[in-house]
């Protein structure tokens, strides 16, 4: 089952509670220009600090348990990423996280129909939307897919904070469609690498780790189809696993990777 997730800028494709607050640290400016992609200070922040993420149980058909799950795990994501951005000297603020249930979901970036699990990050209101259907709630009990969807959304928010999404938007305007899609793939593959790095750092504390090995988390993507602008399935598996093994954003500089690894 595919985790479909997109990041959305205000009005254009790039991709019920508040979780976390803005940091009050005196961080430096957000990286701009080419350095935001190839020389971002996030790459020098080292491994995520060991921490425990205890997952609340998700009950089949119970949307409220999904909201509790999202709030709890978003708080864990926030602590992890806030620490990394502090080391990078970049200001941190947490996104809003909203769980939506139904056939048509209204967001600040438009109206969408969820699949089994469908997520999006809307830059317009800096919100991660986790959208589920009844099947999605039932089918993802005891599965890491819901955590992955949430982590992808959080990863796009981090990419906004560290200047990656803004630089992509600036550069893409000057590129051909093919080159813009190639850049989009590098952004998406960095995102899935960020997901792997975070999940890898907390894997031993998750309920899922007791039920299946970590390779199942990575390799369950083998049945996915390629999506233009998101990298091939083969490369998404590679970057997810690379992040998981390294447990560090430093493994996720897709912008200097060879073309064969970011197709």
PyMOL commands that set and color helices and strands:
alter all, ss='L'
color gray80, all
select helices_A, chain A and resi 35-38+41-44+63-88+134-139+145-161+164-172+177-205+207-210+214-223+233-246+249-251+254-256+259-261
alter helices_A, ss='H'
color red, helices_A
select strands_A, chain A and resi 4-9+12-13+17-18+96-101+105-107+110-112+117-122+127-132
alter strands_A, ss='S'
color yellow, strands_A
deselect
rebuild
show_as cartoon
